[in-house]
Every structure is written in structure tokens, then in C-alpha cells.
Amino acid sequence: LADRIMDRIGQGVVFIANATSDKLFLVAKSKTDVHAGNLVKEAALIAGGSGGGRPDFAQAGAKDVSKLQAILDHVRGQLS
């Protein structure tokens, strides 16, 4: 999904957060100077999770679904 979105926008950062009843899954893809691995790692830490990856693609998981809005707020802050 992140690849398809990036193909459509061409340049930038794609951040996807998927929440189930008990888990968060985070994915980031970057075609900028934003390091996707660092972005995902910081976001996952907010919800007690872990993850990371390459500068251009990364993924993470966490268990505190209640922190989803805090994660999205953090990512927006990092990208603005």
C-alpha cells in the first residue's frame, strides 16, 4: 500500500498506521531527507512498541492502541 501511494504522489513521505483491537502496525516510506526508520521507531516508542528500518522504508508494531492519536500528532509534527 505504501508503495502504491508513493507511486501516486511521486515525492514525499507516506506514513500508515493500522489499528486492530489490540495492536498497532506502522509503516513509513520516504523519498525525502526524512529517515523512515527513525520516524517509525520514534512513533512506535510512544505506544510501547519497537521497529525501524532503512532510510526509505520501515515498519514497526506496538500494543497500546490508545496512543494512536499521539503517534499521528508526533508524525505530523516531525513532518511540518
C-alpha positions as CSV (number, residue, x, y, z in Angstrom):
1,L,0.0,0.0,0.0
2,A,2.8,2.4,0.9
3,D,4.5,1.7,-2.5
4,R,1.2,2.4,-4.4
5,I,0.6,5.7,-2.5
6,M,4.2,6.8,-3.1
7,D,3.8,6.0,-6.8
8,R,0.9,8.3,-7.0
9,I,2.4,11.2,-5.1
10,G,5.9,10.8,-6.5
11,Q,7.9,12.5,-3.8
12,G,7.4,12.9,0.0
13,V,6.6,10.7,3.0
14,V,3.9,8.1,3.4
15,F,3.0,7.1,7.0
16,I,0.4,4.4,7.5
17,A,-1.0,3.4,10.9
18,N,-3.3,0.4,11.1
19,A,-5.0,-0.3,14.5
20,T,-6.7,-3.6,15.4
21,S,-8.4,-4.2,18.8
22,D,-5.0,-4.9,20.5
23,K,-2.2,-3.9,18.1
24,L,-0.8,-1.1,16.1
25,F,1.1,-1.6,12.8
26,L,3.1,1.3,11.5
27,V,4.7,1.7,8.0
28,A,6.7,4.6,6.6
29,K,8.1,5.2,3.2
30,S,10.2,8.2,2.3
31,K,11.5,9.9,-0.8
32,T,12.9,12.9,1.1
33,D,15.6,13.5,3.6
34,V,13.2,12.2,6.3
35,H,14.6,8.9,7.6
36,A,11.7,6.4,7.5
37,G,13.4,4.1,10.1
38,N,13.8,6.8,12.6
39,L,10.3,8.1,12.1
40,V,8.7,4.7,12.7
41,K,11.0,3.9,15.6
42,E,10.1,7.1,17.4
43,A,6.4,6.7,16.7
44,A,6.4,3.1,18.0
45,L,8.1,4.1,21.2
46,I,5.1,6.3,22.0
47,A,2.9,3.3,22.2
48,G,5.4,0.9,23.9
49,G,6.5,-0.7,20.7
50,S,9.6,-1.1,18.5
51,G,10.6,-1.1,15.0
52,G,12.8,0.5,12.4
53,G,14.3,0.1,9.0
54,R,16.0,1.7,6.2
55,P,16.0,5.4,5.3
56,D,13.5,4.8,2.6
57,F,11.2,2.1,4.2
58,A,10.4,0.9,7.7
59,Q,7.8,-0.8,9.8
60,A,7.0,-1.2,13.5
61,G,4.5,-2.6,15.9
62,A,3.1,-1.6,19.2
63,K,0.4,-2.8,21.7
64,D,-1.0,0.4,23.2
65,V,-3.8,1.2,20.6
66,S,-4.9,4.2,22.8
67,K,-1.8,6.0,21.7
68,L,-2.7,6.2,18.0
69,Q,-3.7,9.8,18.0
70,A,-0.4,10.7,19.9
71,I,1.5,8.9,17.3
72,L,-0.2,10.7,14.4
73,D,0.3,14.0,16.1
74,H,4.0,13.3,16.6
75,V,4.5,12.3,13.0
76,R,2.7,15.4,11.8
77,G,4.9,17.5,14.0
78,Q,8.1,15.8,12.6
79,L,6.9,16.4,9.0
80,S,5.8,20.0,9.3
